[in-house]
Amino acid sequence: MGNRSLRVNELLKREVSQYIHRRLQSETVGVTVTDVESTRDYKSATVFFSMITDAENAAAMESLLNKHAQSINQHLRRSITLRNIPRVRFKFDNSMERGSRILHILDEIDDEQKGRAS
C-alpha cells in the first residue's frame, strides 16, 4: 500500500470516528473505528469498527452505521478535499476477539506442557 493510501485511510478513519462520536454519540457508545481500507480509485472504503459486545449487538450496530453511511458521506464531502470521496460501508472488526482466543489457546498449550514436565 502506498504512502498516499495510508494517509487517505488515516484521514478517513479520523473524520468518520469524529462524526460518529459527535453526531451519533447516544447510539454508538463503545464503538471504536479501528481501520479503513479504501479501493485504489478511492471510490469506496470499508470502515472497520470494534466494540465490546456479542455478535448480535455487533450486527445491529453494523446495520445502524450502514444506515447512517449516506450522512457520513455527506460530512466527508464537506470536510475533506479529495478528487474522489469514497462511499463508506461499515464492517465489524472481530480481530480483537480472535486474538484473545488465540492467546487463550496458547496459554492452554503452555499449561499442558508444564503439566507434562512435572
N, C-alpha and C positions, 0 to 999 in steps of 0.2 A: 504494500500500500504506500502510495506516495506521500510526501510531506504535506501537500495541499489537501489531500483527502483526510489526513489525520487532523489538520487544523479545522477543516469544514465540519467534520464529525464532532469534534470537541465543541465548536461554536453551536452547532445544532443541539448537542446534549445540554449545554448550559442554558440556552434560550428555552428549550422545551421544559427543562426542570424548573426554571423560574416561573414560567407560565403556569405549570401545574400547581406549584406551591403558592402562587399568588391568587389565581383565579378559581382554582378547584380545591382549595385547601380543606374545606369541610368534608369533601367526598373522597379525598385521596390521602388521608392521614397514613403515614407509614410507608408511602411509596417513594422509592429511590430510583432515579434514572441511572442505569449502570453503564450503558453503552449505546452508540448509534452506529449503524452500518448503512452507508448510502451507496447507491449504484454509481458506476463510473461516470455516467452522464448527469448525476445529481438530480434526476427526475423523481426518484423515490428513495425513502430511507426507512429502515426498521429501527424503532426505538425500543431498546430492551429495558425493562424495569424489574425491580425486585421488591418484595415485601415479606414480612414475617407473617405467614398465614398458611392455610391449607389450600389444596388445589382448586377447590370450589370457589373460594373467595378470590383467588388469583384469576380465575377465568371470568368472574364477574367484573373485576377491576379492569381486565384487559378489554372486555366489552365496553365498559364505561369510557375508558380512554379512547378507544377507537371511535366511539360515538362523538367525542369532542375533537376528533382529528381535524375536521374542517375549520373549526375556530382556531385551533393551534396553527394550522397552515396559514390562516389569515394573519395571525400575530407574527409568524416568521416572515411573511412578505413585507410587513410594516417595519420590522426591526432589523432585518439582515439585508445587506446589499450583495446579492449574487445574481448571476445571469439566470440560473435555474434554482428556484426554491423547491426542494424535494417535498413530495407528498409523504407525510409521515403515516406510519401504521405502528401499532404497539404490539409487543410480544413479551410475555412473562419470561424472565430470565431465572431459570432454576439451577444455575451453576453453583450457587452457594449451598443449596440442598445436596446436590451431587457431591460437592467437595466434602461436605460434612459426612456424608455416607461413606465416602472413600476413606476418610480419616478413621471412622469408626471400624471399618473392616481391617485397616492396617493395625489398629490397636488390638483387635481380637486376635490377629495373627501373631502379634508380638506377645500377647498374654499366653497363647498356646505354646509358643517356642520357649518361653520362660518356664512354663509348667513341665515341659519335656526335659529341660535342662536340670531341673531339681531332683 
